[in-house]
Amino acid sequence: MYVYVIHTYMSTPKSSPKSAQSRKSKKLPAPPKPDSRPQFVLSTGLSFDALQQKFLGLFPKESISLWMASKVFYSRAFTPLIILWYLAFAHLSGDSSLEAVVEDALDGGADRLSSKGKRLSKKLRSDSTSSWSQARGSFPLQAVHKALRASGQTIRSTVQNRQWHEMDPVVLDGTTCRLRPYGDIAQEFPAHRSGNNSQPYWCLARAVVAFCMATGAALDCLIDPTKRSEQSLVQEMLMRCLWINTLFVADRNFGVYSVVRAARAAQGHVLFRLTGARAQKLAKDAGLKLQDGLDQLIEWKPTRHDQCPQDLAKEPVAGRLIAIRLSRRGFRTFTLYLFTTLVDAQITAQELAQFYGQRWQVELDLRHVKTQLNLQALECKSADMARKLWLAGLMAYNLVRAVMCAGAALGNKSVFDLSFSRSLKALRKWLPKAGKKGSLKSWTRLLKRIAKFTLPTRKKPRPAEPRAIRYCKNDFPKLCGDRAQARQNLAISNAKS
């Protein structure tokens, strides 16, 4: 969490160079202590005795039949519950191949999720992966999405003091992932063009995710082609359901009228950062002068250029426009422009700016999802399966967060004080014991170990690193364009040789 030292610059007389030099020699005031992180307690409605029992506790078993109302599943080896488990297992284990799932199923990894007398390890009679491939392909996408939402809500309900000023804080952000142009992926997710004359190969998908700021769990997600903006995706995600008593926090990419209007229509509040130009426009429309220390009530009136979600009228949104000067030791000062619908005067501008500094946690959450769970590139052959794998990866991420919450509850710590990568590595080593008997003692030892995986306290800040990759010299040139076309060119050249 970034903690800023806040200075509100009002109209003060200019000081002499001598006094300015004396101020430079003085030490900066110590930054204020951050608010206490939420502590975790073991909920009586969520079982923490084993990983698969925890998986069952993330959503009621009876709800799966409601999610599958539009899809009839006959009595088959891979039941809907087992399909959900193995969709998440493929990301948890680090091996997303079909063979890894079948090997675990034959080894009895999902027998505890099977009904009595119908163990999956006994029903499978072949090492072929066709049964699992057909099962996950016929599983409805809507059921995976609802399972993700249910898991995030269940994890959030286990937090003792998750609210901030009697509201549930949720942070919004977006990212992209790569896809190979197989099947209908190239039509659903068009290939990314780099601007040169070379034929593009990789397809790109854009996703927006809503994370709980108290636990880091993914609450909702929407994935679509990159031709749709993150603002339009967030609007659709917010309009799907009501977000009562929710405070949305986002950066200046989402600080536009359409997203604010959609959040208010969903009965939620916003705390968005604004660009300097947009803040200047709002201040000018309200008859105010945009200067440091500004904290005034305004009405965000839409212009003819502002878009609005469907079925919503362009109505003014009441809120506060805040301009506050921030300084941090070792960094240059800057002015932070915020817009919030929290008009309560008891919530000061300094408190809002300090709380907005916690938004950076979403960047780490997305980094964990893409790098630790290998979601930066999806290996599939249909657009429908691409959406399923992305949502299943978020469901696996929620399962890791649930395990970290259990470890944080045992150690009386915050989940953000624990290392996600070390927790995931320890969970992967324990994973082969998940479906076997006598795993309760090893599970308790695992939680105690995770409770000790605290992040190191760095005495010196890390140096700034350039966003560049050093490539090793290879003997072969880069492959440009389609691989199938490259094979044809190779066959032609071999025929002539």
TIGU-231666 format. One record per residue (C-alpha): residue in three letters; z, x, y. Coordinates in steps of 0.02 Angstrom, whole numbers, plus 50000, padded with zeros to 5 digits. Last residue first. Layout:
BEGIN
ALAZXY...
***
This chain:
BEGIN
SER473165081448597LYS472265065548649ALA473235054448529ASN474875062348582SER474485058648766ILE474105040548727ALA475685038648621LEU476745046348760ASN476005034548888GLN476395019948774ARG478195025948750ALA478415027848939GLN477795010048962ALA479155004148843ARG480445014448937ASP480055005649100GLY480065015449261CYS480655033149296LEU481435043749159LYS482205059249237PRO481515076049182PHE482085085149025ASP482905102249014ASN484425096449110LYS485345104649254CYS487065097249278TYR487255084449416ARG488605085849549ILE489035068449608ALA489305063449790ARG490555052649883PRO491345067449971GLU493195070449936ALA494565069050066PRO496065079450018ARG497495070749926PRO499065068550027LYS500515080449993LYS502175075749915ARG501375063949791THR502555051849708PRO501885049749532LEU501475032449465THR502725025749341PHE502315025349157LYS504135023149105ALA504035004149084ILE502495007048976ARG503555017048854LYS504855003148842LEU503464990448813LEU502735001048674ARG504425003248590THR504614984348587TRP502894982648510SER503304995948378LYS504824985748328LEU503834969448323SER502374976648223GLY503184973648055LYS501734963847988LYS499954967648041GLY498824959548170ALA499254970448319LYS499504986848227PRO497724993048262LEU498054989648447TRP499485002048469LYS498345016448516ARG497365004948632LEU498964998948715ALA499525016648752LYS497835020448831LEU497895004348933SER499635008048997ARG499125025749044SER497615019249141PHE498595005549231SER499985016949291LEU501565007549339ASP502275005149514PHE501064990949544VAL501914980749407SER503524981249506LYS505084987449421ASN506584980549327GLY506184991749177LEU506094977549052ALA505204966349178ALA503984980249221GLY503554982249037ALA503234963549020CYS502204963749179MET501224978549111VAL500824968548954ALA500234954049061ARG499174965749166VAL498354972349008LEU497994954448955ASN497294950749128TYR496094965349110ALA495544958548942MET495184941849028LEU494224951149162GLY493184959449027ALA492904942448946LEU492254935949113TRP491014950449122LEU490534948548940LYS490234929948957ARG489154932049113ALA488084945049026MET487964933848872ASP487184920048977ALA485974932349056SER485344938048886LYS485134954548793CYS486824963048812GLU487584979848859LEU488504977949024ALA488634992449148GLN490094994949270LEU491174984849151ASN491874999549055LEU493694993349044GLN494445008649131THR492985011349250LYS492424993949304VAL494024983749289HIS495174997849346ARG494075001049498LEU494094982549539ASP495994982549536LEU496064998449641GLU494984990649776VAL496054974949767GLN497604985249807TRP496874989049979ARG497374971550037GLN499164977650054GLY498784982850233TYR498554964450276PHE500434962350255GLN500774975550387ALA499554967350507LEU500314950150478GLU502074956850506GLN501574965450667ALA500714949550728THR502314939750704ILE502624925750581GLN503944915550673ALA502574908850788ASP501874898050648VAL499994896450677LEU499514903050506THR497634899650509THR497304918150526PHE496034928950617LEU496304947650629TYR495604961650735LEU496334979050703THR496164991850842PHE496065010050792THR497125025750797ARG496515041750717PHE497325047150556GLY498585060850514ARG500105050050548ARG499565032050562SER499165021950716LEU498755003650736ARG498324993750892ILE498354974950873ALA497084961550914ILE497554944450846LEU496604928050855ARG497624913550789GLY497014897650703ALA496194880650721VAL494534877950633PRO493194868550728GLU492134856450624LYS490414859250550ALA490414845550419LEU490614849450235ASP489544842550093GLN488744859650070PRO489614874850139CYS489294879150321GLN488154891950403ASP488424898950575HIS486834901350678ARG487014884850772THR488744890150823PRO490384885650741LYS491964883250844TRP493444893850791GLU494854885650888ILE496094897250970LEU497954901250973GLN498324918151052ASP498954935151000LEU498164949051104GLY499144965551102ASP497614976451126GLN496254967851226LEU494974954151202LYS495014944051362LEU495164925551332GLY494104910451379ALA494114903451203ASP492244906151181LYS492444923951246ALA493864927751126LEU492854921250979LYS491334931651029GLN492374947551053ALA493164945050882ARG491434943150807ALA490814959150891GLY492354969150842THR492224964050661LEU493544952450595ARG494914954350465PHE495404938650373LEU497094930350343VAL496654913250275HIS497544897050228GLY497154885250085GLN496824866650072ALA495134869049983ALA494294862650142ARG495264876150237ALA494564889550122ALA492794882750139ARG492904882750329VAL493544900650332VAL492134906050215SER490814897650323TYR491524904050488VAL491434922450445GLY492774935450406PHE492184938150227ASN491404955350259ARG492854958550380ASP494094961050238ALA494974947650138VAL496664939150118PHE496774921050057LEU498454912350074THR498714898449947ASN499814882949966ILE498494871749886TRP496964880449817LEU495964865149764CYS494514867349645ARG492684872249638MET492534873749827LEU493354890949832MET492154898349705GLU490624890949792GLN491164897949960VAL491564914849882LEU489814915749809SER489034911249977GLN490024924950065GLU489614937849932SER487774935349967ARG486544928449843LYS485014939049809THR486164950149707PRO486084938349560ASP487624928349509ILE489424930749450LEU490924920049498CYS492734924249465ASP494454916349464LEU496284921249448ALA496154939649404ALA497904946949384GLY498554959749510THR500334953349490ALA500924948749666MET499254950049757CYS498394938349634PHE496574943049623ALA495054932249667VAL493434939949606VAL491654940249674ALA490244946249563ARG488494952749600ALA487284956749459LEU486044971149462CYS484564975049350TRP484114993049311TYR482294997949289PRO481384998449455GLN479575004549463SER479405019449577ASN478635016749749ASN480225020049844GLY481405007049919SER482755007749786ARG482314991149708HIS483644982749601ALA482954972549457PRO483084953749466PHE484594945549382GLU484004929249304GLN482194934549276ALA482584952449221ILE484044946149116ASP482924933949020GLY482754945348870TYR483204963448908PRO483124971649080ARG484694982449059LEU486144977049167ARG487164985349304CYS488734978749389THR489134973849568THR490724970949670GLY491594957849774ASP493274954949856LEU494574941449884VAL496464943449891VAL497664929449844PRO499394927049921ASP500404912149855MET501284903850001GLU503124900650040HIS503184914250173TRP502514926550044GLN502664919949868ARG502804930049707ASN504694929849696GLN505064927749509VAL503374931549437THR502994923249269SER501904909549349ARG500634922749402ILE500314927449221THR500014909249174GLN498824906449321GLY497804921749274SER497684916749091ALA497154898949134ARG495784905049251LEU495094916849120ALA495154903448985LYS494234891549101HIS492844904149125VAL492714907748939ALA492614889048902GLN491254886549033LEU490184899948952PRO490054889948792PHE490194899448626SER488484899148540GLY488164917648574ARG489934922748527ALA489764914648357GLN487964920148326SER488404938548356TRP489984937048251SER489024929748104SER487584942148124THR488714957448116SER488454960547930ASP489904968247836SER489924953647716ARG491144941647633LEU492124935747785LYS493244921347732LYS494604932847664SER494814943247823LEU494744927247926ARG496244919647841LYS496024901447798GLY497614896947701LYS498594894547859SER497534893648015SER496854909548090LEU497594918448241ARG498774928648133ASP497294934048027ALA496424941648179GLY496584960248139GLY496484957747952ASP495484973447912LEU493914962947888ALA494144956448067ASP494394974048135GLU492804980148049VAL491834965048114VAL492404968148293ALA491984986648286GLU490264983048212LEU489804971648357SER489984986148478SER491144985348627ASP492195000248576GLY493575003748704SER494824993448605LEU495274982448753HIS493484978248799ALA492944972148626PHE494664964248603ALA494364952348749LEU492844944448667TYR493774946248502TRP495204935248561LEU494094921948636ILE493074921048476ILE494674919948373LEU495254904848475PRO493554896348461THR493554898548270PHE492574912648190ALA492524908648004ARG491754891348023SER492374873448016TYR491144865448136PHE491144868248322VAL490494854048430LYS490204858948611SER490434847748764ALA492284845348733MET492544863948701TRP493674866248853LEU494704851448795SER494854858748620ILE495394875148698SER496784866648796GLU497794863048638LYS498094881648614PRO498954882748781PHE498394897648886LEU499124914948914GLY500414911748778LEU499164913948637PHE498704931048704LYS500554935448714GLN500724930548532GLN499214941548499LEU500054956248587ALA501754954248507ASP503514948148549PHE503164943948731SER503124924948717LEU502794915248875GLY503704898748908THR505404906848923SER504784918049061LEU505304936249053VAL505684941449232PHE504654951849351GLN505124958649521PRO503984956349670ARG503854971649782SER505114972849923ASP504294973150093PRO503744989950155LYS504925001150252PRO504395003650432PRO503485019650474ALA504555033550549PRO504295035750735LEU503095049450786LYS503875066050828LYS503895071651008SER502775085751063LYS501375073651101ARG502515063651214SER502915079151315GLN501065082351340ALA500815064651404SER502275066951523LYS501495082551593PRO499775074751604SER500515061151715SER500685043551654LYS499595028551692PRO500545012651726THR500745000351583SER499724984551543MET500134981251362TYR499784992051211THR500544984951054HIS500974999350939ILE501084997250750VAL501495011150630TYR500485006750478VAL500975005050296TYR499555006450171MET500005000050000
***
